[in-house]
Amino acid sequence: ETRLEEKGYFKDIKIAINKVSQRLNDQKRIIKETNAMKEEWLAGVTHDIRTPLSVIVGKSEELQNIENDNEKKQMLETIKNQSFKITFLVNDLNLINKLDSHQFILNPQPLDLCKLIRECIADVMNIYASNQYDFVFDQNTKHGKIYIEGDAHLLKRAFHNVLINSIVHNEQECCISIKVKEELNDVIITFSDNGVGMSEEKIKIINNGKQNINQVHGWGSVVVKRIIGLHSGTTEFRNNNGMEVNMTLPKKLG
């Protein structure tokens, strides 16, 4: 970077040239960083999709040579779960893109939080979960209902992602617990399961907000943090004999 000495008869012109030069250098840096992010994004998407696709192709080929109905049922269940992973990934990436490019307009309204969570549990049980997953919902409320101000579509997406993560990362079986605790100005929502959890390294990356697609437990955790953050809340992931996600959201007062 060459910078003109800002003095002499043409001082004002030199200052203007230096400013233009600085802007050009800043633009070059931004373009370079953006291209690096795109390369990382493409590499990550390829990495995340390749594994479930390989399983789907492999199990599909094996099905052709298997006559036992129980084995076929297990393989079809595996194919379904791996297909879900790809669907979740694509949907999460589309949502993140919309949030980052400000294409998504928040539609805040008063929401009955416990009702919203019950609807999410029912959705996941009816569409995604088989009999090997148990759901327990515990609401510790003072007045029966807890109201928050939020976008119902986005919040349901965040809750869906946490529940679905417990399923797709625990393909054998697990118990999924959801607890709601009411405090003076906030409400704490705790999602937990007794499954495999995740490494402390990944948890640290997610909680520090420095995750990229190659480091996280799927893009679902990124989406969850973005959505709860948009609602002036916080999200913390941790291991506790399985995976635990603690969300704090402000209550709607008055």
N, C-alpha and C positions, 0 to 999 in steps of 0.2 A: 504494500500500500504506500503510494507516494503522496505526501501532503505538502502543499505549498506553504512557504513561510508567510504569515499574514502580517506584512508590513510594507511600507513603501508607497509609491504613487498609486499602485493598483491594489491596495489593501482590500477594498470592498469586493472587487472582482475575485481576488484570491479566496476570500472568505466564502463567497457564493460557490466557487468551484469546489472548495473543500467539502461544503455541505452536500452538494450533488454527488461527489465522489463517495462520501460516507453513506448516503442513501443507496447508491448502487452496490456498495460492498455489503450493506445489510440485506439487500434483496438477494444477492448471490448466496449469502449464508443461509437465508430462509429457504431458498430453492434447494440447496444442498441438503439441508436437514429434512425437508419434505420428501425428497427423493429417497433418502435413507429410510425414512419411516414407511414409505410405500413398499420398498424392497423387503423390509422386515415384516410388514403386514402380509404381503404375498407369500413369503416363506412360511409364516405362521399358519396361514389358512391352509396351505398345502400340507403342512405337517399335521394339523388337527383333523383334516378330512381324510388323509391317506389311511390312517389306522382303522377307523370304522369301515371305510370302503373295502379294505383288504379283508376284514372279518366277514362282511356281507358276501363278497364274492366267494371266499373260501367255503363258508357254510352253505351257500347256495349250490355250489358244486358237489359238496358232500351229500346234500339231500337227495340227489339223483340216485345215489347208490345205497340208500338206507330204507329198510322196510319197516323197522320197528317204530310204532306210532309214538311211543314216549320219547324216543330219541329225536324224532322229527319235530315233536312239539317243543322240546328244549332248544333245538336249533332255530326254529321259527321265532321263539322268544328272544334269542340272542340277536337274530337279524332285525327284529323289531326295535330292540333297545339301541342297536348301533345306528339304525335309521333315525331314531329320535335324536341321537347325538348330532348328526349332520343337520337335521332340521333346526335344532336349538342354536347351533353355531351360526347358520345362515341368518336366522331371524335376529339373533343378538347383534351380529355385525351390521345388519340393515338398520337396526334401532340406534346403535352407537353412531353410525354415519348420520342419521337424521338429527340426533341430539347435538353432535359436533358441528353440523352445518346449520343449526338453528332452524331446521325444517319442521320440527315438532313444536307445536304450540300447547303449552300447559293449559289444562282446563280444570282449575281448582274448584272444589265444591265440598260442602260438609259431608263426611263419610262416616258411617257406622263401622269402625275398624274391625270388630269381632265378626260382624256379618260378612265383611269383605274377605277376611281370612277363611271363614267357613266355606265360602263360595270357591275359594282357591283350592282348598283341600278336596272339596267335592269334584272339582274339575280334574285334578290330578288323579284322584282315585278312579274316576269313571273312564278316563281316556288313557292314562299312561301306566297306572300301577296295577300289578297283578296281586294275587293273594299273599305273596311272601312279604308284603310291606304293611306294617301296622301304623296307623296314625292316631296320635293322642293330642287333643286340644284342651288346654287348661287356661281359663281366663280368670284373672284375679282383679275383678272390678268392684268399685264401691257403689256404683249406681246402675249396674246392669249393662249399660252401654257406654262406650268411649267414642267420642267424636273427634276426628282430625280434619284438617283442611288439606285436600290433595286431589290429584288427578287419578281417578279410579282406574283407568286403563293402564297407566304407568305403574301404579302401586301393585296392581294385580300381577303385572309382568314381573316385578321384582320378587314378589312372594312365590309366584309360579317357579321362577328360576331357582330359588333356594330349595324348594321342595323337589323339583326335578333333578337338581344336582345330586341330592341324596339318593335318588333312584338310579341315575345313569352311572354313578360312581360306586354303587353297591349292587351289583347285578345278582347276587345270591339272595340276600334278604337283609332287612334291617327294620328297626322301629324308629319312626320319625315323630318327634315331639315338638309341639308349638305352644309356647307359653306367652301370655300377655299380662304384663304387670303395670298397673296404673300408679303414677306418681303425681306430685303436685301440679307440675306444668308439662310433664312429658309422659310418654308411654313407652315401655320397653318391650320389644318383641324378641323372643329367643327361639330360634329354630335349632334343633339338635337331632342328631341320629347316633346310633351305636355302631356305625360302619367303620370303614377303613380310615377316615379322616384324610389329612394331607400333611406333607412334610412341613416342619417348622420353617424351613427356608422359604417355601411358597407362601406360607401364612404371613411371614414378615414382609415379603414383597408386596402382597395384596394390601395389607394394612398400611404400608408406607405410601401407597398410591403410586408406585413406580413400576407397575406391572406392564409387560408387553405380552403379546399373544403366545410367545414361546415359553413364558414363565408361569402363567397362571393355571388355575384348576378349571380351565375352560373360560370362555368369555362371559359366562353367566355371572361370575363374581364381579366383573368390571361393570356390567349393566346394573347389577344390584346397587353398587356403590354410587354410580352416577345418578340413578333415580332417587335414592334416599337423600343424596346430597342436594338434589334439586328441590326437595321438600324440607330443607333446613334441618335434616337429620344426620345421624352418624351411623356407620356400620363397622363392626369389628368381627373378624374371623379368628377362631382359635380351635385347638384340639382339646377335647374333653371326653375321653373314651369314645371318640368319633368326632364328627364335625359339629361345630357350634357357631352360629351366626347371631350376633346381638345387634339389633337395630334400635335406635332411639329416635322417636318422632315427637314434635311438639303437639300437645293437645289443642283442640279448638276450645278456647275459653269463652265463657259467657253465653 
